[in-house]
């Protein structure tokens, strides 16, 4: 199935008190280019994220935005160093006794001393964290791929229409091609008669030779056959499940080459106009193909 490289997907996932939300945006790019923004504490998961995205997508610039919440209200823990607090208290009581001063020792006073209370980041279960993040990524990627498929189907329908028109123009060129030689023979005969003013007999052998040379020079049969083959191949590639953008781009280059050759060899105004029409359709298809995975 043809897939566009443009799309958006948003997903989320929760495991116990852990919650991830993922937003994905993709645009066309020659290769796979992934840009990831996530909380620094999860930088160690970046390679996992890239590998998961590559299992879903093959081309495009992918922008990844990841947010995380710990729904238990805090991702830190506090510990009181009781032995150290007792040391502070004993020291304060000793000062009170030796200096004969009134005691105003309070809990708030003691906890204000250095290192009595330690604040530390809670250690997260890495396996559980990845399980939660992977769930959010799978959700977002599934939605992104679905959008890319829908957009790709629209591109496919448009290209099939343009391909059909191109084939119609080619059939007209094929039908026109034999007539060119006949018209050239008649024009050549008329021109010679005009110059000679019917004073001399025409040399039919000489005319036949000139016409044969013209026919050989303007023969576009091979180009027509190859172009028909390219059109059939293009249609078949559009039905493939794999990434087909590069194949289609290469094939359009080959088709354009055959069309240019037809235009240069045919030496006919009608065919020249048909060639212009075909090149116009190909150019529009080329623009579409640039956005296909």
ABEGO torsion letter per residue (X at the ends): XBBBABBBBBBBBBBEABBBBBBBBBBBBABBBBBBBBBAAAAAAAAAAAAAAAAABABEBBBBBBBBBBAAGBABBBBBBAAAAAAAAAAAAAAAAAAGBBBABBAAAAAABBGABBBBBBBBBAAAAAAAAAAAAAAAAAAAAAAAAAAAAAAAAAAAAAAAAAAAAAAAAAAAAAAAAAAAAAAAAAAAAAAAGGABBBBAAAAAAAAAAAAAAABAAAAAAAAAAAAAAAAAAAABABBAAAAAAAAAAAAAAAAAAAAAAAGBAAAAAAAAAAAAAAAAAAAAAAABX
